[in-house]
Amino acid sequence: MAFAQMLERGLSVSAKADLHKIQNNRKSKQYKKLLKIKKRLDKKALRYPKTNPQMLDRINWDRINSILRKRYGH
């Protein structure tokens, strides 16, 4: 909904922000799946990996963590 349409309907800017928060608070399947994967990787990923499998776990953990931070502010 455009800003001008919102003003015509009588919605203020704060109402728009509240509506946006409500819509973004709905947890999608993807978000829940990412949290589940992150929880599993939190246990496995080492801070200083030495072997290739440990390195893959760390790379995947970094990837999931950055997605959660950028998309969902987690």
ChimeraX attribute file (.defattr): number of C-alpha atoms within 10 A of each C-alpha:
attribute: neighborCount
match mode: 1-to-1
recipient: residues
	/A:1	6
	/A:2	6
	/A:3	12
	/A:4	10
	/A:5	10
	/A:6	14
	/A:7	11
	/A:8	9
	/A:9	9
	/A:10	10
	/A:11	13
	/A:12	13
	/A:13	12
	/A:14	9
	/A:15	12
	/A:16	14
	/A:17	11
	/A:18	12
	/A:19	12
	/A:20	11
	/A:21	11
	/A:22	10
	/A:23	10
	/A:24	11
	/A:25	10
	/A:26	9
	/A:27	10
	/A:28	10
	/A:29	9
	/A:30	9
	/A:31	15
	/A:32	11
	/A:33	11
	/A:34	16
	/A:35	16
	/A:36	12
	/A:37	15
	/A:38	20
	/A:39	12
	/A:40	12
	/A:41	18
	/A:42	14
	/A:43	9
	/A:44	13
	/A:45	20
	/A:46	14
	/A:47	9
	/A:48	9
	/A:49	14
	/A:50	9
	/A:51	8
	/A:52	9
	/A:53	11
	/A:54	16
	/A:55	16
	/A:56	13
	/A:57	18
	/A:58	20
	/A:59	14
	/A:60	16
	/A:61	21
	/A:62	15
	/A:63	12
	/A:64	16
	/A:65	18
	/A:66	14
	/A:67	15
	/A:68	16
	/A:69	10
	/A:70	9
	/A:71	9
	/A:72	12
	/A:73	8
	/A:74	10
